[in-house]
Amino acid sequence: MKSEVNQFLNYLRVVRHASPHTLRNYESDLSQFLFFLTPPGAQPPDLVEVTHLLIREFVAHLHDQKLERSSIARKLAAIRSFFKFAVREGMVPRNPARLVATPKLPKRIPSVMSAEDLNTFLDGVVAAPPPESSRKRPESAEQNRLLVKRDRAILELLYASGLRVSELTGLNLQDMDRKELMLRVRGKGNKERIVPYGSKAEQAMQAYDPVRDSILLRAKGRGDLRAVFLNHFGTRLTQRSVARILKKYARLFNINWDLHPHSLRHAFATHLLTDGADLRAIQELLGHSSLSTTQRYTHASIRQLLEVYDKAHPRA
């Protein structure tokens, strides 16, 4: 069965152009399933020996481990996709995972900041004080003042374009048309789309340009010349680093929002919808393959309108 799993992972990598993050998840989930099916000292079972009953036992085992329903659903989806591939390749006659029900997940409506709150937050990033540790070291404080301009450009671009954080960190200089204010973005499945961004984000990018040049100069030829956003070593910024940057400013401003990079994507979509943008257009901008995924923002927009109504209407 190990051989078939490796073939499936190679198919995802070469044919489906799955992201490294997606590949890691599939490999982890299928390895866990394989480990469950293989008692100590035994060989992994043949693929045809895996029945829906064995898969149900695995799901029950995950429940016993107190795993979140969303995590169980993801692992079951990985198994289902693997067997779908195996059926198509003639390895097994049918997909046993189709007979196993997916755990029911609660419907979550994304929480979205108001446009006013978000504008105040973004405008305040420039005036953010340096961290306590950097105040004791002048050279560290100067570096932090420079990186604030990079951070502002990151946050402005996330909100202006609705990019996923992986799309932002994957941006190269050649993907940006600074004259027309357009981005060429590679999304899930390596699908390419064109996304506009606004003048505020471009102003922040212009302020970041000399900072990027300075970072590359200090890197002394070891920096990443292609990447748009760099860390202080001159290499491409990671998704985790972007999340930390956002959390840092949330702490500095002492705000109670649960801020993460996807929050700005949610805000992008909801604010467009609130101001009358077409749902299909938002779907294209976000790079969603299904309209139903985009429709979640309809519920967020309605909820926001109800909150405004409850606060403002004298008879609410």
N, C-alpha and C positions, 0 to 999 in steps of 0.2 A: 504493500500500500504506500510505502514511502516514495517509491519510484513514481507512482501516479500523482501523488501530491506535488512532487518536484516538477513534473510535466505541467501541471495546472499552474503553478507559480511562474514557470517560464512563459506560459501562454499569456498570463496577466501582464508580465513584464514586456514581452516582445510584441504581442498582437494588440492587447488592450491598452498598452502604454500607461499602466497603473502607476500611481505615484509611489515613491519609496515608503511613505507613511502607510498607504493602503496595502502594499506588499508585506510590510512588517506585521500588520494586523492579521492578514490572511494566514501568514506563516505561523504566527503565534497561536491563533485559534485552532488551526488544523493540527499543529503539533500537540496541543493540549488534548484534542480529541483522540489522536493516535496514542498518546500516553495512557489515556483512560482505557482504551481498548486492548492495551498490551500489559498483562500482569507481569510482575517481576520474573525474569528468567525465560519469558515466552517470546515468541516471534510475533510481529504485527500480523493481524488477520489479513486474508485475501480480501480484495475489494468486494467481491460478490457475496462474501459472508456477512457483510454489514447490513443489518436489517433496520427497519424503522423502530423496532423495539429496543435495539441497542442505542439508537440515537436518543430515544425517550429516556433511557436510563442515564445517559450523559447529561441531558437537560435536568433531570431530577437531581443528579449529583451536583450540578451547578447551583440549583436552588438550595440544596443542603449546605453549600459553602457560603450561603448568604450573599450571593452575587446579585448585583442590580439587574432588574428585568431588561433594561436597555443593553447591558453587556451580554446577557444570555441570548437576546434576540440577534445581536451582532454575530455571535459565534454560530448560532443556528443558520443565519444567512450565509456565512462562509461555507458551512458544510453543504448547504443546499446548492450553492453556486458550484462547489467542487463536483458534486454528483451530477449536476446538469452538464458540466463539461465532460464527465466520464461517460454519460449516456451518449452525448454527441460524438465522442471519439470511439464508441463501440466497446468500451471497457466493461460496462454493466448494461443489462437490458432495461432497467428502470431506476428512477430516482427515489430511494427510500425516504429521504428527508422531506419529500412533499407530503407525507402522511403525518408529519409531526407539526402540531400547531405552534405558532409563534406566540410567546407570552404577550398578553395585552398590555400595551404601553399607555400611560396617561398622555392626553393631548396637551402639549405645552405651547402656550402662546408666548413668543419672545417678548421680554420686558424691554421697553424702548424709552430712552430719554427724550424729553421735549427738545425741539429745535433751539429754543432760547437757552436752556441749560447747557446744551452741547456747544453752542456758540460761545457762551461765557467761559466754558472749560477750555476750549481750543484757544481763545484769545488770551487766556491766563497762562498758557504754557510758556510763552515768551518771557513773562515776568517771574517765572518760578524760581525760588531761591535754590542755590546749590545745596546738596546734602551736607549734613553736619560734618562728616568726615573730611570732605573736600575743603571746608573753610579753614582747616588747620594747615593745609598744604596749598600754597598759592598756585603751584603748577597744576595741581589736581583741580582746583577751582576753575582755572582758565580752561582746562580741557572740558570740564562739565558745562561751562558756558557755551563752548562751541557745540557740544553734543545736543544741547537744548534745541539748536536750530535744526539739527538732523531729526530730533524727536518730533518737533513741530511739523516738519515736512512729512514724516511718516503718518502722523495722526490726521493731518489735513488730507493727505492722499487717500487714506483708508475711507474717510467719510465722503470725500468728493467722488470716489469711483465705485464704492461698494465692493472692493476687492476682498477675496479671501486672504488670510495672512500668508498662506503658502504662495499665492500669486504675487503678493507684494514683495516678499523676500526673493522670489525668483525673477523679478524684473531686472532687465539689462538696459543699459543706456540706449541701445539700438531699438528697444521696444517703446521708447517715448518720442512722440512728435511734439516737441515743445512749442512749435509755432502754431499748430492747429489744436493743441491741448488734447491729444489723443494717446491712448495706451493700446499696445498690442499685448493681449493677455493670454497665457496658456493655462487653461483651467483643468478640471477633472477629465481624465481620459485623454490628456494632451490636446483637448479641443481649443482652438484659437478663436478669440473674439476681439472686437474693437470696442473700447470703452472711453468715453470723454471724461475729462476732469475740469474743474473750474479754475477761475483766476486766483482765488485765495490759495488754492493748493500750488499753483504755479509760482505765486509770490514766495511761498514757503520753500519751494524747490530752489528758487533763485538765491535765497538766503543760505541754503544748504550747500550750493555748488562750491564756494570757496572752502567750506569746511571739509567737504569730500576731498578736494585737492590737497588740503593740508594733511589729512589722514593718510593719503597715498604717499605723500612726500616723506612722512615719518616712517612709513612701512619699508622704504628703501628698496623698491622693486619686488617686494614680497606680497604686495596688495593685489586685490582682485580688480582689474581695470574694467571689467565688463559690468559688474554688479552696480546697481543704483545705490543701495543702502549698505553701508559698511559699519563694522564695529571698530573700536579704537585700534585694533591690530591691522586694519585695512582689509580684512576678509569679509565675505558676505554675511550679513546679519541673519541670524536664525529665527525661526518662528517663536521659539521659547523666549528669545531676547526681546522680541517685539511685545510679547505678553508682559514681560517684566517691566518694560518701559511704561506701558499703560498703567500697570499697578502702581508704579512709583509715583506718577503724577496724581493718581487718585488719592494716595496717602498724603502727598504734599498739600493737596487742596482740602484734605480731610473731608472727602465726600463719601457718602454711604452707598453709592451705586456699585453694583457688582460688575465692574468694568473689565472687559476682555476685548481682544481685537474684533471678535465677531459682533460685539455690541455696536460698533460703528457701521458694520454691514447692515445690521438690523435697522439702525437709525436711517441710513441711506435709503433703504427700500420703503420704510414706513413714511418718512417725510415726503418722498416723491409721491407716494400714493395719496397721502393726505392733501397734497397740493394739486391733485387731479391727474397725475400721470397714468397712462394706460398700463394695465396689468401685464399685457403681452410685452410691452416695451421694457418694463422692469424685469421681466423674465429674461429677456435678451441681455440686458445690462448685467444681471447677476450670473448669467451662464447656467441657469437651471435647465435641465433637460425636460422636466415636467412642470406644467403650470400649477399643479396641485401643491408643489413645494412653495411656489411664490405666493399662493393664496393664503398661506399662514399670516402674511403681513396684512391681509385684509382684516383679520380678526384683531391684530395688534392695533391697527388704525382705528377700528370701531371702538376698541376699549379705551384708547386715548381720548377719542371724542366724548365718550361717556364720562370719563373723569373730568374733562373740562366742563361738561354740562352740570355734573353734580356740584362742582365748586362754584360755578358762576350763576346758575339759574336760581332766581329767588324762590321758586316753588319746587325745586328738585327734591 
